[in-house]
Amino acid sequence: MGEQQSHLTITQTGQVTAVEFTDRKILEEFSISEIGDELAALLEKQSAPKILLCFRNVEHLSSAALGMLITLNKKVGEVDGKLKLSDISPQIYEVFRITKLNKLFDIYDTADQAIKSF
């Protein structure tokens, strides 16, 4: 399977780095900071990375977690990469919709759809 880190499971699928969150709730500043660091480290390993964030296990996301995603999206763009999101639960998607982040991020129903779209 993928390489297990503290908050993420990372799997390489062809050119795409699929990242699955292992935490059901991404709420605490400390874990959000660690997740941000782990994702930033992924960017440094690749040029023009193709990263998929899969939210299959996530039930709750704090506003700080959204901020971390916005920062990640900016960093991915700076290195000519692509960031896509998948498997977001309806209640979390509602937060993306209210904050208009559904327009900023490329969001797919399933990881397979997202991977095919790269």
Secondary structure as GFF3:
##gff-version 3
##sequence-region A 1 118
A	DSSP	beta_strand	3	4	.	.	.	ID=ss1
A	DSSP	beta_strand	8	13	.	.	.	ID=ss2
A	DSSP	beta_strand	16	21	.	.	.	ID=ss3
A	DSSP	beta_strand	25	26	.	.	.	ID=ss4
A	DSSP	alpha_helix	29	45	.	.	.	ID=ss5
A	DSSP	beta_strand	50	54	.	.	.	ID=ss6
A	DSSP	beta_strand	60	61	.	.	.	ID=ss7
A	DSSP	alpha_helix	63	78	.	.	.	ID=ss8
A	DSSP	beta_strand	82	86	.	.	.	ID=ss9
A	DSSP	alpha_helix	90	98	.	.	.	ID=ss10
A	DSSP	alpha_helix	101	104	.	.	.	ID=ss11
A	DSSP	beta_strand	106	108	.	.	.	ID=ss12
A	DSSP	alpha_helix	111	117	.	.	.	ID=ss13
###
